[in-house]
Amino acid sequence: MLGPLRTQIEAELLLQNLMLTADAMGLGAWIHASINPQIMLGDPKFSARYGRMLGFDFVTPRWRPLDLPRWQLPLPRFATARSHPVGLGVDGEPLITAACPPYYPSMSEAVDAVVQAKFGPKGIYHDKDLFTGIYRNDYGKRYLTEAREYDQRVVECARDVCEYIHSTHGRFPAHVDAIQVPGIWLQTHHPELGYYERFFRDGLTEAHREHTRRWDT
């Protein structure tokens, strides 16, 4: 229960950024509470009653006797209490995948894939044009020069830790979900211009007044 208090704050900040984007476009925006995130994603605990909803792929760890002291799960039929979303696919095509099984045969290979995505031949830290476009002057080149590859001992340590977590707890991560959903969503709408003009002082910006002309025609 405490895990999401730490891990979902970035998702909530993204919604704030979307609100600012909507405002710059001349739209109104409001953040609402959504249905339970697990229900919305398709958690097997709830899918029999509510359906698959968005249809995310879930991993349910096999129940083990140690789950009683670790997770307070007395019987195998309660194993779905630890189900968590790991990815989303459409017609067999993966759209969102977490760096863990079943998308990788092992956590060691998941770690290697992350390292390759950063420092491999096609990794992001070999894309000079990308960093040149981000930074001014020669800072992009300097950034890539200083972004050194991980020491092999660090990679091996990461592999060992991740393998231990997965083998011990039957899932990765052990205590939080691989995919976090904050349980809130953003609604955008056209403001009622006449209402704000009548009752509010400076209730609208020029972007709101010009939205229809700029975006809808």
Residue pairs with C-beta under 8 A, 6 or more apart in sequence:
3 175
3 176
3 177
4 176
4 177
4 180
4 182
6 176
7 176
7 180
8 180
8 181
8 182
8 183
11 180
11 181
11 182
12 182
12 184
15 31
15 182
15 184
15 185
15 186
18 29
18 186
19 29
19 31
19 186
22 28
22 29
22 186
22 188
23 29
23 205
23 207
24 207
25 207
25 211
25 215
26 205
26 207
26 208
26 209
26 210
26 211
26 214
26 215
27 188
27 189
27 190
27 191
27 208
27 211
28 188
28 189
28 190
28 191
28 208
29 186
29 187
29 188
29 189
30 186
30 187
30 189
31 184
31 185
31 186
31 187
32 184
32 185
32 186
32 187
33 183
33 184
34 40
34 183
34 184
34 185
36 46
36 183
37 181
37 182
37 183
38 45
38 46
38 83
38 85
39 46
39 50
39 53
40 53
40 54
40 181
41 53
41 54
41 56
41 58
41 85
41 179
41 181
42 51
42 52
42 53
42 54
42 55
42 56
42 58
42 85
43 58
43 80
43 83
43 85
44 58
44 60
44 80
44 83
45 80
45 81
45 83
47 53
54 88
55 88
56 85
56 86
56 87
56 88
56 96
56 179
57 85
57 86
57 87
57 88
57 89
57 102
58 83
58 84
58 85
58 86
59 83
59 84
59 86
59 100
59 101
59 102
59 171
59 178
60 79
60 80
60 82
60 83
61 79
61 82
61 83
61 169
61 170
61 171
62 79
62 170
63 73
63 75
63 76
63 78
63 79
64 170
67 73
67 79
67 82
68 74
70 169
71 81
71 82
73 79
73 81
73 82
82 170
82 171
84 171
84 177
84 178
84 179
85 98
85 177
85 178
85 179
85 181
86 97
86 98
86 100
86 102
86 103
86 178
86 179
87 94
87 95
87 96
87 97
87 98
87 103
87 179
88 94
88 95
88 96
89 95
94 103
96 179
97 103
98 178
98 179
99 110
99 111
99 113
99 114
100 107
100 110
100 166
100 171
100 172
100 173
100 178
101 107
101 110
101 166
101 172
103 110
104 110
104 113
106 163
106 166
107 159
107 162
107 163
107 165
107 166
107 172
108 159
108 162
108 163
110 162
110 172
111 155
111 158
111 159
111 162
112 155
112 159
115 149
115 150
115 155
116 123
117 123
117 124
118 124
118 125
119 125
119 126
119 149
119 150
120 126
124 130
125 144
125 147
126 144
128 140
128 141
128 144
131 140
131 141
131 143
131 144
132 140
132 141
133 140
134 140
135 143
162 172
165 172
165 173
165 174
166 172
168 174
171 178
172 178
190 211
190 212
191 204
191 208
193 204
193 208
193 209
196 203
196 204
196 208
197 203
197 204
